[in-house]
């Protein structure tokens, strides 16, 4: 195994690449990033152990990395099986300031024993005033729910305390990351940061019964992260229905000025007044609370609601429609107006299409046989950066060979500036086609559409 001893040292090359990718992540890939509770982040140089939920593969650590305004270089702890894919991969991950930790199913006894070295090094990073980051669930899950926190997280934290004879003043910093769209670019992202807490209350228990201390600290840490976001506890049986109901009920909840009365809100008053997408997170959280209360108090109504929701989702899929089309009226004027706008902007979209179609299709090809859908956004972002940058270099060389160098630069600038307009035009065109389909169903008096409208109203009335 390669050495990780200097992983906490400041790296200027890493810092430059961070600055480069931060721009792509914060301003190009995402339409908006909202950070709630940044005032809870201790200053750079104060040892913190940041923890978060984990749903969106590599996009989650990027969200945590790029939220800091002081451009610190946190060290991450990740599953160790990735490090065994080759020496180059291991060295690349070390450069990215990632430490390996092995689960029992990831390797043999030697790998598990190497965790002691990782935990010892992680404790030293905290002792040096660094920022350590870990996902205690030790793996990502496909949805807005939590798995159990594993023992690796409290093991590192208590070891750091033990190495300093329990004198090191460090804090656990809970975070929760939320996405309005897991899979596609130009969505929005929310990072909610909770109040940091110390683990000194568990020191005496740890000295006497370490495993019991691990469990109790994990319980406290999990609840700290869970309180910031959304936890669908009925995810094993009914998670798809919850995702459908999030979309169905969201606008109704958001239109109620008292919807969030009594809820625990995070961040400053200015944060909360910033509106979406944090209010969307609160809407989903509110709905989960309502549904869980119904499940406990009226289980028969809850099961009927889940059955009706599954029927509604199946009907939408059968007609190839989206919920938003049933939410608000779509008139022929809407369809004609949006169609004309698409037609007028088509030349700009065509320029973006011609300038970017090769790297765009290369990314689509990578995702074609993807088994885990939660890696879709990762493949959009990470290889996408490489493919697009490489293509722009090739485009510059090709144009320069046949024309002049300044025309090559102009071609690259035009291709870059028209990519997002092309991407937004493509999304708008797909929506317009769906609107046309919806209007055809309405004009023909489609019985399934009428049933879906009635079913949607029934869903809202039975919940809110």
ABEGO torsion letter per residue (X at the ends): XBBAAAAABBBAAAAAAAAAAAAAAAAAABABBBBBGAAABBBBGBBBBBBBBBAAEAAAAAAAAAABAAGBBBBBBBBAAAAAAEAAAAAAAAAAGBBBBBBAAABBAAAAAAAAAAAAAAAAAAAAGBBBBBBAAGEBBBEBBBBBBBAAAAAAAAAAAAAAGGABBBBBBBBBBBBABAABBGBBBBBBBBBBBBAAAAAAAAAABAAAAAAAAAAAAAAAAAAABBBBAAAAAAAAAAAAAAAAAAAAAAABAAAABGBBBBEBAAAAAAEOAAAAAAAAAAAAAAAAAAAAABAAAAAAAAAAAAAAAAAAAAAGBBAAAAABBBBAAAAAAAAAAAAAAAAAAAAAAAAAAAAAAAAAAAAAABABAAAAAAAAAAAAAAAAAAAAAAAAAAAAAABBAAAAAAAAAAAAAAAAAAAAAAAAAAAAAAAAAAAAAAAAGBAAAAAAAAAAAAAAAAAX
